[in-house]
Each structure stands twice: as structure tokens, then as C-alpha cells.
């Protein structure tokens, strides 16, 4: 995938000096957009859909289990999971940036998962 993007940039006339900068800018902006869009879809589409479905049921346990706090905490899990999936596709697994970003995502994912479990329990 990386070679296709680089070839496309070269076909557009990007010089060798600017190629790495433009390539990494495009990659980072694409990953950021995908993560932001997935979070927005989760908050704007999934949460209202689940709320409307739980309101229509007769049982009370789903209303308590799937309240606003639980759903919002669930939506916070989506960005680090996507980053963990997308970053190895674009970055060399041994680069410092990749290793540090994946470690940060794993720590953040752990924190958010604990927060989600606490909101489900309470």
C-alpha cells in the first residue's frame, strides 16, 4: 500500500525532497480522519440507535445496563482499537513512532476498558 501511495505522489509531480513529508502528512491525516469519523458515527448513530432500541423494550435491565455513561464509555474504546489496527498498516513495526504510539494506544485502551467496566458495574 505504501508503494502505491508513493507512486501516485510521484505521478502527481511531487519531488523526491518533499515526498516523505507529503506521504506522512497524508497518512497521518487519513488515520486521524478515520478515527474521528468512527468516533462521530459511534456517538451520533450507534448511541441514539441503541437508546431507542432499549427504550422500546419492556425489560428494565437493558435500560440500566445501556445507559448514557456506558454507551459513551464504549464509544471511547473505538479510537484506540482503530489506531491499533491501522498504524501497523502504514508504519514499520520497528520504528520508534510506531512502537510508542501502539504502547500509548494499549495503555489508553486499558484505561478506557476499566472505565467502561466501572460504568457497567455502577
N, C-alpha and C positions, 0 to 999 in steps of 0.2 A: 504494500500500500504506500509506503514511504517513497519508493522509486517512482510510482505513478504520479504522485503529487509533485515531486521534484522535476520529472519530465514535463509535466503540464506547465509548471512555472518557467522552465527553460523555453518551452514553446511560446510562451507569452512574452518572452524577451527579457526576463529577469536575468541580470548579470550574475556572475559567479560570486562576486563580493557580497551582494545583497541576498543571495539565495538562502543561506541558513537563517538569517534574521526573518525573512518573509515566511519561510517554511514554518519555523517555530511559532511565529505570531499567528499564522493560520491555524496551526494545530491547537495551540492554547485557546484561541478564541472559539474554535469549534467545540472543543471539550467543555469549555465554560458555558457555551450556549446550550449544549445538550443537557448538561447537569441542571442549569437554570430552568430550561423548558420542562424537564421531567419533574422538577420540584413544583413548578407552577401548575402542571397538569395534575399532579397529585393533590395539591391544595385546592385547586379550582374545579376539578372534575370528580376525582375519586372521593374526596371527603364529602361533598354535598350528595353524591350518589349513595354512599354508604349511610349517611344520615337519613336520607329519605327512605331507604330500604328498611332501616331499623325502626323508624317511626311507624311504618305500616304493619309491623308485626305485632302480635298480641303479647309476646313474651317480654318480660322486663329485664331479663339478664343481658340481652343484647344491647339495650339502651345504656345500661350501666357499664358494660364492657367496652362498647364502642362509642364512648363519649368524645367530646372535642379534644381533650388533652391527649387521649390515647391516639386518636387519628392524627393529630398534629405531630406527636412524637414519632408515629410511624412514617409520616412524610419526611421527617428529618433523617431517616435511615436511607432514603433513596439516593441522595447525592454521594455519600461516601461509597456506597455499593457500586454506583455507576463509575466513579473515579477509579475504583479498584479494578473494574473490568476494562475501562477504556485506556488507562495510562500505559499498560504493557503493550497495547496495540501500536502505540506511536513512539514510545521511548524504549531505548535499550534497557534491558532489565538490570544491567550492572552500573548504570550511570548514577551519580550521586543524587541528582534531582529525582529520578525515578524511585530510588530506594527511600529517600527522605519523604517524598510525597506519599508513597504507599504506607510507610510507617505511620505518618500523620493520619492518613485515612483509616488505618486499622485502630489507632487509639481513639479517634473521633467516633468510629463505628461502635467501639466498645462502650464508650460513654453514653452514646445515644441509645444503645440497646439496653443498658442498665436503666436509663431514664424511662424508656418505654416499659420495661418490666415493672418499675416502681409505679408508673401511672396505671398500669393494668391492675396491679395489686390493690392500690388505694381506691 
